Amino acid sequence: MSGSGTPTSLAEVVAALDDRYPPAWAEQWDRVGLVVGDPAAPVRRVVCVVDCVPETADEAIDAGADLIVAHHPLLLRGVSSVAATTYKGRIVHRLIKHDVALYVAHTNADVANPGVSDALAARLGLTALRPVRPAEGTAAGDGRGSGRIGRLPRPTTLAELARRAATVLPATAWGVRAAGDPDRTVETLAVCGGAGDFLLDAATAAGADAYLTADLRHHPASEHGAEGGPALLDAAHWATERPWLDDLADFLRAGRDLTVTVSDLVTDPWTVHAAGPEPRIEVGSPSRAIANRAAPPPDPTAPEPTTAARPATESVPAADAVPPTDKEPAP
């Protein structure tokens, strides 16, 4: 409600989120929807996060939030206890003690239109978007599906695109790495927020010149490149999904008396990046082998290298024990 003086109930917010991201669109293995909270409770302040971890829970509590909307499920796999002696149990107890509800939109938000990959595509200026893999079943139609493919504002090289992606995506220690000829021209780009190597073949079939996602694994990426697939860009998982939170926040604010904020706390588990000697790329062989230049001996007088780390005071574990690809369950 807006301007009525009556607080919006949690049930109303959940209904709006369920309408935009129907739970039926989620993968069978996924766990989405309301996790903690009384539907009758009032909601005035919402915090949107990628991961519900102790640090983002504290952030929401300190902000006086009534609701956390998270992308990654806290309770993806079954548990027999939420006692405060367990990692997840401590989070659940802390939320309940402070009257903070928790709602999750995960793979149902991935396939939505607009969804997680649309927000990622917007950061890179892509136009004429379509799904990399159109949705089937209850989610089919209206441009829904996994990943997005579109055209860049102008042709660019793979090396330039990697630098551009590192600039427009939220900063992480991981950054952005690429596989392929640095001088390869890229006009059509496929993207997928989160772990996306399950779409490697679909990105090839869709005609992408390059594919940007997260959590690419050595063997699938190597075989994909050897078979002539699109160039690959691998960014931090959190960074590819964080852009969606802005769209989510705008949706929650529209027509409702809600104060909605987005967490910029970096919950990506990788906290240090150390670059080695710059490699020399030998383009033309099937494997596009990399021959590293010999590293010079260390200089004992050189200062210690700096490292990039999240602003948290201690290491933050991953949001949940998720399937290896985050989009598809383990075989």
C-alpha positions in Angstrom: 0.0 0.0 0.0 1.1 3.6 -0.6 0.2 6.6 1.4 -2.5 4.8 3.4 -0.7 4.9 6.7 -1.2 1.1 7.0 2.1 -0.8 6.9 2.6 -3.3 4.2 2.3 -6.9 5.5 4.9 -9.5 4.9 2.1 -11.5 3.2 1.6 -8.7 0.7 5.3 -8.5 -0.1 5.6 -12.3 -0.5 2.5 -12.3 -2.8 4.1 -9.6 -5.0 7.4 -11.5 -5.1 5.7 -14.8 -5.9 3.8 -13.1 -8.7 7.0 -11.7 -10.3 9.1 -14.8 -9.6 6.6 -17.7 -9.3 8.1 -20.5 -7.2 6.8 -23.0 -9.8 9.5 -21.6 -12.2 12.3 -22.8 -9.9 14.3 -25.9 -10.6 13.0 -29.0 -8.8 16.0 -29.2 -6.6 15.8 -25.5 -5.6 14.3 -24.1 -2.4 12.7 -20.7 -2.8 10.0 -18.5 -1.1 9.5 -17.5 2.5 12.1 -19.1 4.8 11.6 -17.2 8.1 8.8 -14.8 9.1 5.2 -14.3 10.2 3.1 -13.4 7.2 1.0 -11.0 9.4 4.0 -9.0 10.4 4.4 -5.5 9.1 7.3 -4.7 6.7 8.7 -1.2 6.4 12.3 -1.7 5.6 13.8 -4.3 3.2 17.4 -5.2 2.5 18.3 -7.1 -0.8 21.3 -9.4 -0.7 22.9 -12.1 -2.9 23.8 -14.2 0.1 22.3 -14.4 3.6 25.4 -14.9 5.7 26.2 -13.6 9.2 27.6 -10.3 7.9 24.6 -9.5 5.7 22.2 -10.6 8.4 24.0 -8.2 10.8 23.8 -5.5 8.1 20.1 -5.9 7.9 19.6 -5.9 11.6 21.7 -2.8 12.0 19.6 -1.1 9.4 16.4 -2.0 11.3 15.1 -4.2 8.4 12.0 -6.3 8.7 12.8 -8.4 5.7 15.8 -9.7 3.8 15.3 -10.8 0.2 18.1 -13.0 -0.9 19.1 -14.7 -4.1 20.8 -17.8 -2.8 18.9 -20.2 -0.5 20.1 -20.4 3.0 18.5 -23.9 3.5 19.0 -25.4 0.1 19.8 -28.9 1.4 17.7 -30.6 4.1 18.7 -30.0 7.7 17.6 -31.9 10.8 18.3 -29.0 13.1 18.5 -25.2 13.2 20.0 -25.2 16.7 22.3 -22.2 17.4 25.2 -24.7 17.5 25.2 -24.8 13.7 26.2 -22.2 11.1 22.8 -21.9 9.5 21.0 -22.3 12.8 22.8 -19.3 14.2 21.6 -17.2 11.3 18.0 -18.4 11.7 18.1 -17.7 15.4 19.5 -14.2 14.9 16.9 -13.3 12.3 14.0 -14.6 14.5 15.3 -12.8 17.6 15.3 -9.5 15.7 12.0 -10.1 13.8 13.7 -10.1 10.4 12.0 -12.3 7.8 13.9 -14.0 5.0 12.6 -14.6 1.5 14.5 -16.3 -1.4 14.2 -16.0 -5.2 16.8 -18.1 -6.9 16.4 -20.1 -10.1 12.9 -18.7 -10.5 14.5 -15.2 -10.7 17.2 -16.6 -13.1 14.6 -17.5 -15.7 12.3 -14.6 -15.2 12.0 -11.8 -17.7 13.3 -9.4 -16.5 15.6 -11.5 -14.3 19.1 -12.0 -13.0 20.8 -12.3 -16.5 18.8 -9.2 -17.8 20.4 -7.1 -15.2 23.9 -8.5 -16.0 23.3 -7.8 -19.7 22.2 -4.2 -19.0 25.6 -3.6 -17.3 27.3 -4.5 -20.5 24.9 -2.5 -22.7 23.5 -5.4 -24.6 20.5 -4.9 -26.8 18.0 -7.2 -28.7 18.1 -9.7 -25.8 16.8 -13.2 -26.0 17.3 -16.3 -23.8 20.3 -18.4 -24.4 18.1 -21.4 -23.5 14.4 -20.7 -23.6 12.4 -21.8 -20.6 10.2 -24.9 -20.8 7.2 -26.1 -18.8 5.4 -23.6 -16.5 8.0 -20.9 -17.2 7.8 -21.1 -21.0 7.1 -18.0 -23.1 7.4 -14.2 -22.9 11.2 -14.2 -23.3 11.9 -16.3 -20.2 14.8 -18.7 -20.0 18.4 -19.3 -18.9 21.0 -16.6 -19.7 20.6 -13.9 -22.2 22.3 -13.1 -25.6 22.4 -9.8 -27.3 24.5 -7.3 -29.3 27.2 -5.0 -27.8 26.9 -1.3 -28.5 29.9 -1.7 -30.8 32.3 -4.5 -31.9 35.2 -4.9 -29.5 38.1 -7.3 -28.9 38.0 -9.9 -26.3 40.7 -8.2 -24.3 38.8 -4.9 -24.4 35.6 -6.6 -23.4 37.3 -8.2 -20.4 38.6 -4.9 -19.3 35.1 -3.3 -19.8 33.5 -6.1 -17.8 35.9 -5.6 -14.9 35.0 -1.9 -14.9 31.2 -2.2 -15.1 30.7 -5.2 -12.7 31.1 -4.8 -8.9 34.7 -5.0 -7.9 35.9 -8.3 -6.4 39.3 -9.9 -5.8 38.5 -12.4 -8.5 38.0 -9.8 -11.2 37.4 -11.0 -14.8 39.5 -13.5 -16.7 39.1 -14.6 -20.4 39.8 -17.6 -22.6 40.5 -17.1 -26.3 42.4 -14.9 -28.7 42.7 -11.5 -27.1 42.2 -9.9 -30.5 39.1 -11.8 -31.3 36.3 -9.5 -32.4 33.2 -9.7 -30.3 29.8 -8.3 -31.5 27.3 -10.8 -30.0 27.7 -11.6 -26.3 25.9 -14.2 -24.2 25.7 -13.8 -20.4 24.5 -15.8 -17.4 24.4 -14.6 -13.9 26.0 -17.1 -11.5 27.5 -20.5 -12.5 26.9 -20.9 -16.1 29.0 -23.7 -17.7 25.7 -25.7 -18.2 25.0 -23.2 -21.0 28.3 -23.6 -22.9 26.7 -25.6 -25.7 23.6 -23.4 -25.8 25.8 -20.3 -26.1 27.6 -21.9 -29.1 24.3 -22.9 -30.7 22.9 -19.3 -30.2 25.8 -17.9 -32.2 27.6 -15.9 -29.5 31.0 -14.6 -30.2 31.7 -14.7 -26.4 30.1 -15.9 -23.3 30.4 -14.2 -19.9 29.4 -16.1 -16.7 31.0 -17.4 -13.5 32.5 -20.5 -12.0 33.8 -21.9 -15.2 35.6 -25.2 -14.7 38.9 -26.2 -16.3 37.9 -29.2 -18.4 34.6 -28.0 -19.8 36.1 -24.6 -20.7 39.2 -26.2 -22.3 37.1 -28.6 -24.4 34.7 -25.9 -25.3 37.5 -23.7 -26.6 39.2 -26.6 -28.5 35.9 -27.3 -30.3 35.7 -23.7 -31.6 33.1 -22.3 -29.2 32.7 -18.7 -28.2 35.4 -16.9 -26.3 34.8 -17.2 -22.5 34.8 -14.5 -19.8 34.8 -15.8 -16.2 33.8 -13.3 -13.5 33.1 -13.7 -9.8 29.8 -15.4 -9.0 28.6 -12.6 -6.6 29.5 -9.9 -9.1 27.4 -11.4 -11.9 24.3 -11.6 -9.7 24.7 -8.3 -7.7 23.3 -6.1 -10.5 19.9 -7.9 -10.2 19.5 -6.5 -6.7 19.0 -3.0 -8.1 16.1 -4.2 -10.3 14.6 -6.1 -7.4 14.8 -3.0 -5.1 13.1 -0.8 -7.8 10.3 -3.4 -8.0 9.8 -3.5 -4.3 9.7 0.3 -4.0 7.1 0.8 -6.7 3.7 1.7 -5.2 4.6 0.6 -1.7 5.6 2.4 1.5 8.9 0.5 1.8 12.4 1.6 2.3 14.5 -0.7 0.3 18.3 -0.9 0.3 20.8 -3.1 -1.5 23.8 -4.7 0.2 27.1 -4.0 -1.4 29.0 -6.2 1.1 31.1 -8.5 -1.1 30.2 -12.1 -0.1 32.2 -13.7 -2.8 34.4 -16.3 -1.0 37.6 -15.4 -2.9 39.4 -12.6 -1.0 42.9 -12.4 -2.6 44.1 -12.2 -6.2 47.8 -12.4 -7.0 48.8 -11.9 -10.6 51.7 -14.0 -11.9 54.1 -13.1 -14.8 52.3 -11.8 -17.8 51.8 -14.8 -20.2 52.6 -14.8 -24.0 49.5 -16.2 -25.8 50.4 -18.5 -28.7 47.3 -18.1 -30.9 46.6 -20.6 -33.7 47.0 -24.0 -32.1 43.8 -26.0 -31.1 44.6 -25.6 -27.5 45.8 -21.9 -27.8 48.6 -22.9 -25.5 50.1 -20.3 -23.1 53.8 -20.1 -22.8 54.8 -18.3 -19.6 57.8 -16.0 -19.6 60.4 -17.0 -17.1 59.7 -15.1 -13.8 62.6 -13.0 -12.6 64.1 -14.0 -9.2 62.4 -12.3 -6.3 63.7 -8.9 -5.2 64.3 -9.1 -1.4 64.1 -5.3 -1.2 60.7 -5.1 -2.9 57.7 -4.2 -0.7 55.1 -6.8 0.1 52.4 -7.0 -2.6 49.0 -5.6 -1.8 45.9 -7.9 -1.9 42.2 -7.3 -2.5 39.8 -8.4 0.2 36.2 -8.0 1.1 35.3 -5.3 3.6 34.3 -7.9 6.2 36.5 -8.3 9.2 36.8 -12.0 8.8 36.4 -14.7 6.1 32.8 -15.3 5.0 31.8 -18.8 4.0 29.8 -19.4 0.9 26.1 -18.7 1.3 25.1 -22.3 1.1 26.3 -25.7 0.0 24.9 -25.5 -3.5 25.1 -27.9 -6.4 28.4 -27.7 -8.3 27.0 -25.5 -11.1 24.5 -23.6 -8.8 22.0 -23.9 -11.7 21.8 -27.7 -12.0 22.1 -30.4 -9.4 25.0 -32.8 -9.0 24.6 -36.0 -11.0 
